[in-house]
């Protein structure tokens, strides 16, 4: 699951319930890999942060942050 940051400032990503935190810089992208077939939910908060709830049995969310993707809003 990709999350792209089009904002002019960093976007904070929280992985719950394991309380893991990642910063996605402006123009960057995070690729999140979750356990296949297990539920998850994603909530955006207006203070420029996102919470992803990994509701799988093994809580194995993997996050890779790519800071320089430079995505442009079209």
Buried (B, 14 or more C-beta within 10 A) or exposed (E): EEBBBEEEEBBBBBBBEEEBEBBBBBBBBBEBEBBEEEEBEEEEEEEBBBBBBBBBEEBEBEBEBBBEBEEEEE
